[in-house]
């Protein structure tokens, strides 16, 4: 009975993470567009500052009961979150959308082996095959012929690494604390560091807020508060490796969204990429047991 319940929780977590991937697949275009109006560090300060404030107001009673263990765990996760978004916003600003999407999505290849090193969880053959297929699929989805790599692509690679580290940190430190507390604390840490960077590099300009209010509302409520809370909760029931693999769907959804929103063309190459990512997820999540299961 307990095993049956656990399987249902794993399935529910996988489905909700796929929805998060859908949201994040649309967010890249939103960020790229908004950076024409607001400075990158300021955008991140507003995004995580308002996200932290919203959760703080809603869950103030729960936050008052936070223990030092919760603060420590949330802060460690928050540092990795900051580093991931620091490198992400810089790379988005300075290189092509297709390459950033591919390079950042390559955390699917990093996570299983980083988890092996840190958590001593050796990936099985299905995790390795799934990571490889997903990476190849992302390449088909996003790499443009004749476009060379540059320094900003290396910056996006740093982002990919820290997103992988963020998933491992949630798996390692997030299980012993309330997921809402962990989410609030990591937002506060991320926002706090971006506030310092804005003061040093950009200067505070709150007059820009009315121009980005709807975009910021989407980024704060849908793409940040709800999505990261779901990820933190979901990783109580599924591994960081499975999380990374499911979240590669954001590149698939991002490509589909670009076709609809930006009137881009869905090529045969992109179709192959979508199919490979789908096969990768099925490989990792089911290990193809349904092919051998007897009725």
Residue pairs with C-beta under 8 A, 6 or more apart in sequence:
6 237
9 237
10 237
10 238
12 237
13 233
13 234
13 235
13 236
13 237
13 238
14 234
14 238
14 242
14 246
14 285
16 230
16 234
17 230
17 231
17 234
17 238
17 243
17 246
17 247
18 246
18 249
19 230
20 227
20 230
20 231
20 247
21 246
21 247
21 248
21 249
21 250
21 252
21 253
22 249
22 250
22 253
23 222
23 223
23 226
23 227
24 223
24 227
24 247
24 250
24 253
24 254
25 249
25 250
25 251
25 252
25 253
25 254
25 255
25 256
25 257
26 253
26 254
26 257
26 261
27 219
27 223
28 92
28 97
28 100
28 101
28 250
28 254
29 97
29 254
29 257
29 258
29 261
29 262
30 215
30 218
30 219
30 223
31 43
31 89
31 92
31 219
32 92
32 97
33 215
34 43
34 212
34 215
34 219
35 43
35 89
35 92
35 93
37 208
37 211
37 212
38 46
38 208
38 211
38 212
39 198
39 202
39 205
40 89
40 90
40 92
40 93
41 89
41 194
41 197
41 198
41 201
41 202
42 198
42 202
42 204
42 205
42 208
43 89
43 212
44 85
44 86
44 89
44 190
44 194
45 191
45 194
45 195
45 197
45 198
46 209
46 212
46 216
46 220
47 216
47 219
47 220
47 224
48 85
48 187
48 190
48 191
48 194
48 224
49 191
49 194
49 195
50 216
50 220
51 187
51 191
51 220
51 224
51 225
52 184
52 187
52 188
52 191
54 220
54 221
54 225
55 180
55 183
55 184
55 187
55 225
55 229
56 63
56 184
56 188
59 180
59 181
59 184
62 178
62 180
62 181
63 181
63 184
66 181
66 185
69 176
69 177
70 177
70 178
70 181
70 182
70 185
71 185
73 173
73 174
73 176
73 177
73 182
73 185
74 173
74 177
74 181
74 182
74 183
74 184
74 185
74 186
74 188
74 189
75 185
75 186
75 189
76 169
76 173
77 166
77 169
77 170
77 173
77 174
77 182
77 185
77 186
78 185
78 186
78 187
78 188
78 189
78 190
79 189
80 162
80 165
80 166
80 169
81 166
81 186
81 187
81 189
81 190
82 189
82 190
82 193
82 194
83 158
83 162
83 165
84 159
84 162
84 163
84 165
84 166
85 159
85 190
86 159
86 193
86 194
86 197
87 155
87 156
87 158
87 159
87 162
88 100
88 104
88 156
88 159
88 163
90 152
90 155
91 100
91 103
91 104
91 152
91 153
91 155
91 156
91 159
92 100
94 152
94 155
95 150
95 152
95 153
95 155
95 156
96 144
96 147
97 258
98 142
98 143
98 144
98 147
99 142
99 143
99 144
99 147
99 149
99 153
99 156
100 153
100 156
101 138
101 141
101 142
101 251
101 254
101 255
102 138
102 139
102 141
102 142
102 143
102 251
103 153
103 156
103 157
103 159
103 160
104 156
104 159
104 160
104 163
105 134
105 138
105 142
105 160
105 248
105 250
105 251
106 135
106 138
106 157
106 160
107 160
107 161
107 163
107 164
107 167
107 244
108 130
108 131
108 134
108 135
108 138
108 244
108 245
108 247
108 248
108 280
109 131
109 132
109 134
109 135
110 160
110 161
110 164
110 244
111 131
111 164
111 167
111 168
111 240
111 241
111 243
111 244
112 123
112 127
112 128
112 131
112 241
112 244
113 123
114 164
114 165
114 168
115 121
115 123
115 168
115 171
115 239
115 240
115 241
116 122
116 123
118 168
118 172
119 168
119 171
119 172
121 239
121 241
123 131
123 241
124 287
126 283
126 284
126 287
126 288
127 241
127 245
127 284
129 280
129 283
129 284
130 245
130 280
130 281
130 283
130 284
131 241
131 244
131 245
131 280
131 284
132 280
133 276
133 277
133 279
133 280
133 283
134 245
134 248
134 276
134 277
134 280
134 281
136 276
137 248
137 272
137 273
137 274
137 275
137 276
137 277
137 279
137 280
138 248
138 251
138 273
138 277
139 273
140 269
140 270
140 272
140 273
140 276
141 251
141 252
141 255
141 269
141 270
141 273
141 274
141 277
142 251
142 255
142 273
164 244
167 235
167 240
167 243
167 244
168 240
170 182
170 231
170 232
170 235
170 240
171 235
171 239
171 240
171 243
173 182
174 182
174 232
174 235
174 236
175 235
175 236
179 229
179 232
179 233
179 236
180 229
182 232
183 225
183 228
183 229
183 232
186 228
187 224
187 228
198 204
209 216
231 243
231 247
234 243
235 243
241 284
242 284
242 285
245 280
245 281
245 284
245 285
246 281
246 285
248 277
248 280
248 281
249 277
249 281
251 273
251 277
252 273
252 274
252 277
252 278
255 266
255 270
255 273
255 274
256 266
256 274
258 264
259 265
259 266
282 288
